[in-house]
Structure formats: structure tokens, C-alpha cells
Amino acid sequence: METNAGATAALNAVLSSSSSFRLEPFLLLAKSARGAAAAKLINDAIAAPGIYVFSELLEIPSISELQNNPQYSSSHQLLSLFAYGTYQDYKANISSLPPLNPVQLQKLKHLSIVSLSGESKILKYDHLLSELDIPNVRELEDLIIDAIYHDIIKGKLDQKKKCLDVEYAMGRDLKPGQSEKLLRILSA
């Protein structure tokens, strides 16, 4: 029985690091990318399948420098949004951010579901429809099923109660300073 627990822990470690593993080529390229090349790399990284964590990319000096470059600061803002923000944050700042393609938009909505699941285990369809600007339940359920398929969340759709019961959600990037706050809460 202990062997199964060890194997399960090892599998969970591999699965949780798979997003970081997929980010690795972007991290290597980012070290030498500057200006437009760095902005393009950000755009490619947020669109890449299987990548849902971005703080490591934000920490690369050439990417971090973009926030001080008026021409490319919006790309840095967009990467920060994918690391820490939600679809509602995007809508609130849409005029100052680059437009999203359909893949990026879907990924941001997936990440928004993850953030919302951190606030409540039960997510009502009405709340999700509003937060994600989705016109009908069918499209919402398709988005949720896609998130489940990509192992972003695990949960059950309850069509009778019109809600998503979240059993598991992947972790999001921690905002700068957030880890210290969590450690203080956990040690109290």
C-alpha cells in the first residue's frame, strides 16, 4: 500500500511540473530575447498548449525590462494578467492590452475558473456566465469540460442545481509578496 502512495505522490509531482516543463523552451529563449522578440515570445507562451504558470517567465530580466518600455509594456502587463489575473481584469483593462486570439481568451477563462474556485468550491452557473461573459449554459459547460479535460480543474457539473462542484483546481502563480502572506497565515 505504501508503494502506491509513493507512486501517486511521484505522479502528482510530475503532473504538477508538466506546465513548468512546457514553459522551459520559452524560458531559454527569453534569456536572449529583447524588445519585439520578447513581446512575441510572451504572445506565443500565453497561447501555447499546456502552459498555465507564467511567473518564471516574468522573472527573466529581458521580460521584466519590457514593463519600462512604452512600446512593449502592454505585453508585460498581459503576461502578468495571465499569471495573476482573470478575464474580468482583462475586460477592465482591455484598452491598454494587446488583443487576445481565441486560444488565449479560452486559456484566460480557464485560469479565471481556477481563481474563482479558490473563492468557493461550488460555482453557480449564473456567476460563471457573468464573470466569463459567456452567452449560454451550453458554451459554459463546453468551457468547463475543456478545463477538466486539460486537468486544470476536476469537478462535477450539476445541471439540476446549475453549478460546478470543484473537487480540485491547479495552483495559480503567486503574486509578489503573496507567499509571505500565506506563510504568516499558515504559521499563525
One Martini backbone bead per residue (centre of mass of N, CA, C, O) as a GRO file, in nm:
protein
  188
    1MET     BB    1   0.056   0.063  -0.020
    2GLU     BB    2   0.300   0.260  -0.003
    3THR     BB    3   0.377   0.245  -0.303
    4ASN     BB    4   0.122   0.383  -0.413
    5ALA     BB    5   0.165   0.651  -0.265
    6GLY     BB    6   0.440   0.711  -0.397
    7ALA     BB    7   0.340   0.702  -0.690
    8THR     BB    8   0.129   0.923  -0.661
    9ALA     BB    9   0.323   1.149  -0.575
   10ALA     BB   10   0.501   1.134  -0.829
   11LEU     BB   11   0.278   1.191  -1.033
   12ASN     BB   12   0.191   1.466  -0.920
   13ALA     BB   13   0.467   1.602  -0.964
   14VAL     BB   14   0.471   1.568  -1.271
   15LEU     BB   15   0.203   1.707  -1.338
   16SER     BB   16   0.272   1.986  -1.199
   17SER     BB   17   0.542   2.020  -1.390
   18SER     BB   18   0.444   2.027  -1.690
   19SER     BB   19   0.415   2.331  -1.728
   20SER     BB   20   0.712   2.397  -1.669
   21PHE     BB   21   0.825   2.219  -1.892
   22ARG     BB   22   0.678   2.377  -2.127
   23LEU     BB   23   0.827   2.655  -2.053
   24GLU     BB   24   1.134   2.617  -2.097
   25PRO     BB   25   1.181   2.722  -2.392
   26PHE     BB   26   1.094   3.013  -2.319
   27LEU     BB   27   1.311   3.068  -2.107
   28LEU     BB   28   1.552   3.038  -2.297
   29LEU     BB   29   1.467   3.256  -2.508
   30ALA     BB   30   1.432   3.502  -2.307
   31LYS     BB   31   1.736   3.559  -2.240
   32SER     BB   32   1.773   3.691  -2.557
   33ALA     BB   33   1.527   3.858  -2.564
   34ARG     BB   34   1.411   4.163  -2.729
   35GLY     BB   35   1.149   4.338  -2.740
   36ALA     BB   36   0.974   4.212  -2.990
   37ALA     BB   37   1.068   3.924  -2.922
   38ALA     BB   38   0.954   3.923  -2.632
   39ALA     BB   39   0.659   3.983  -2.706
   40LYS     BB   40   0.623   3.732  -2.885
   41LEU     BB   41   0.689   3.524  -2.667
   42ILE     BB   42   0.451   3.590  -2.489
   43ASN     BB   43   0.230   3.528  -2.694
   44ASP     BB   44   0.316   3.229  -2.729
   45ALA     BB   45   0.299   3.135  -2.429
   46ILE     BB   46  -0.013   3.204  -2.383
   47ALA     BB   47  -0.089   2.997  -2.633
   48ALA     BB   48   0.030   2.753  -2.523
   49PRO     BB   49  -0.001   2.438  -2.459
   50GLY     BB   50   0.001   2.361  -2.106
   51ILE     BB   51   0.030   2.665  -2.012
   52TYR     BB   52  -0.032   2.812  -1.659
   53VAL     BB   53   0.256   2.929  -1.587
   54PHE     BB   54   0.449   3.265  -1.554
   55SER     BB   55   0.657   3.371  -1.336
   56GLU     BB   56   0.928   3.281  -1.456
   57LEU     BB   57   0.909   3.470  -1.701
   58LEU     BB   58   0.885   3.740  -1.538
   59GLU     BB   59   1.189   3.701  -1.408
   60ILE     BB   60   1.314   3.768  -1.660
   61PRO     BB   61   1.489   4.038  -1.746
   62SER     BB   62   1.387   4.085  -2.046
   63ILE     BB   63   1.088   4.086  -1.954
   64SER     BB   64   1.092   4.294  -1.725
   65GLU     BB   65   1.188   4.538  -1.909
   66LEU     BB   66   0.913   4.589  -2.061
   67GLN     BB   67   0.769   4.770  -1.841
   68ASN     BB   68   0.975   5.025  -1.939
   69ASN     BB   69   0.849   4.992  -2.232
   70PRO     BB   70   0.617   5.159  -2.407
   71GLN     BB   71   0.588   4.954  -2.652
   72TYR     BB   72   0.585   4.667  -2.440
   73SER     BB   73   0.419   4.686  -2.167
   74SER     BB   74   0.157   4.534  -2.253
   75SER     BB   75   0.288   4.253  -2.259
   76HIS     BB   76   0.359   4.242  -1.962
   77GLN     BB   77   0.073   4.281  -1.858
   78LEU     BB   78  -0.041   4.025  -1.990
   79LEU     BB   79   0.136   3.824  -1.840
   80SER     BB   80   0.039   3.907  -1.558
   81LEU     BB   81  -0.253   3.832  -1.608
   82PHE     BB   82  -0.196   3.525  -1.653
   83ALA     BB   83  -0.068   3.483  -1.372
   84TYR     BB   84  -0.301   3.665  -1.176
   85GLY     BB   85  -0.558   3.693  -1.341
   86THR     BB   86  -0.860   3.781  -1.518
   87TYR     BB   87  -1.110   3.842  -1.730
   88GLN     BB   88  -1.203   4.099  -1.580
   89ASP     BB   89  -0.928   4.238  -1.593
   90TYR     BB   90  -0.919   4.253  -1.896
   91LYS     BB   91  -1.175   4.421  -1.940
   92ALA     BB   92  -1.075   4.667  -1.761
   93ASN     BB   93  -0.790   4.674  -1.970
   94ILE     BB   94  -0.831   4.648  -2.286
   95SER     BB   95  -0.709   4.927  -2.399
   96SER     BB   96  -0.398   4.838  -2.277
   97LEU     BB   97  -0.418   4.569  -2.442
   98PRO     BB   98  -0.373   4.314  -2.618
   99PRO     BB   99  -0.516   4.114  -2.818
  100LEU     BB  100  -0.702   3.817  -2.822
  101ASN     BB  101  -0.712   3.510  -2.901
  102PRO     BB  102  -0.905   3.233  -2.868
  103VAL     BB  103  -0.697   3.070  -2.702
  104GLN     BB  104  -0.632   3.289  -2.491
  105LEU     BB  105  -0.919   3.334  -2.394
  106GLN     BB  106  -0.968   3.048  -2.292
  107LYS     BB  107  -0.734   3.039  -2.091
  108LEU     BB  108  -0.830   3.277  -1.917
  109LYS     BB  109  -1.096   3.139  -1.837
  110HIS     BB  110  -0.971   2.901  -1.697
  111LEU     BB  111  -0.811   3.070  -1.486
  112SER     BB  112  -1.069   3.198  -1.368
  113ILE     BB  113  -1.188   2.941  -1.254
  114VAL     BB  114  -0.960   2.888  -1.061
  115SER     BB  115  -0.992   3.147  -0.897
  116LEU     BB  116  -1.292   3.099  -0.818
  117SER     BB  117  -1.231   2.823  -0.668
  118GLY     BB  118  -1.078   2.976  -0.431
  119GLU     BB  119  -1.357   3.100  -0.317
  120SER     BB  120  -1.528   2.839  -0.429
  121LYS     BB  121  -1.653   2.516  -0.470
  122ILE     BB  122  -1.919   2.650  -0.564
  123LEU     BB  123  -2.027   2.720  -0.903
  124LYS     BB  124  -2.237   2.917  -1.043
  125TYR     BB  125  -2.353   2.968  -1.350
  126ASP     BB  126  -2.433   3.268  -1.332
  127HIS     BB  127  -2.153   3.362  -1.238
  128LEU     BB  128  -1.989   3.250  -1.477
  129LEU     BB  129  -2.137   3.390  -1.707
  130SER     BB  130  -2.062   3.674  -1.606
  131GLU     BB  131  -1.744   3.654  -1.564
  132LEU     BB  132  -1.708   3.522  -1.881
  133ASP     BB  133  -1.902   3.611  -2.106
  134ILE     BB  134  -2.138   3.393  -2.143
  135PRO     BB  135  -2.441   3.332  -2.316
  136ASN     BB  136  -2.444   3.012  -2.234
  137VAL     BB  137  -2.451   2.699  -2.094
  138ARG     BB  138  -2.322   2.533  -2.318
  139GLU     BB  139  -2.054   2.697  -2.335
  140LEU     BB  140  -1.977   2.663  -2.041
  141GLU     BB  141  -1.962   2.352  -2.035
  142ASP     BB  142  -1.745   2.333  -2.252
  143LEU     BB  143  -1.529   2.487  -2.092
  144ILE     BB  144  -1.524   2.299  -1.846
  145ILE     BB  145  -1.460   2.037  -1.994
  146ASP     BB  146  -1.191   2.141  -2.105
  147ALA     BB  147  -1.059   2.191  -1.827
  148ILE     BB  148  -1.079   1.897  -1.738
  149TYR     BB  149  -0.920   1.771  -1.975
  150HIS     BB  150  -0.658   1.967  -1.886
  151ASP     BB  151  -0.628   1.955  -1.565
  152ILE     BB  152  -0.728   2.225  -1.415
  153ILE     BB  153  -0.983   2.067  -1.331
  154LYS     BB  154  -1.203   1.912  -1.088
  155GLY     BB  155  -1.545   1.797  -1.147
  156LYS     BB  156  -1.903   1.869  -1.123
  157LEU     BB  157  -2.184   1.873  -1.308
  158ASP     BB  158  -2.495   2.048  -1.217
  159GLN     BB  159  -2.786   2.085  -1.389
  160LYS     BB  160  -3.000   2.114  -1.169
  161LYS     BB  161  -2.826   2.338  -0.989
  162LYS     BB  162  -2.638   2.507  -1.164
  163CYS     BB  163  -2.328   2.374  -1.119
  164LEU     BB  164  -1.992   2.367  -0.991
  165ASP     BB  165  -1.805   2.102  -0.841
  166VAL     BB  166  -1.505   2.146  -0.690
  167GLU     BB  167  -1.223   1.928  -0.623
  168TYR     BB  168  -1.003   2.063  -0.823
  169ALA     BB  169  -0.722   2.297  -0.855
  170MET     BB  170  -0.494   2.449  -0.983
  171GLY     BB  171  -0.231   2.641  -0.947
  172ARG     BB  172  -0.134   2.961  -0.910
  173ASP     BB  173   0.031   3.223  -0.924
  174LEU     BB  174   0.219   3.420  -0.717
  175LYS     BB  175   0.227   3.705  -0.594
  176PRO     BB  176   0.406   3.938  -0.491
  177GLY     BB  177   0.409   3.856  -0.138
  178GLN     BB  178   0.206   3.611  -0.101
  179SER     BB  179   0.383   3.396   0.043
  180GLU     BB  180   0.419   3.546   0.310
  181LYS     BB  181   0.122   3.559   0.382
  182LEU     BB  182   0.073   3.251   0.387
  183LEU     BB  183   0.284   3.186   0.607
  184ARG     BB  184   0.151   3.352   0.829
  185ILE     BB  185  -0.119   3.202   0.830
  186LEU     BB  186  -0.002   2.908   0.876
  187SER     BB  187   0.164   2.993   1.151
  188ALA     BB  188  -0.092   3.095   1.335
   0.00000   0.00000   0.00000
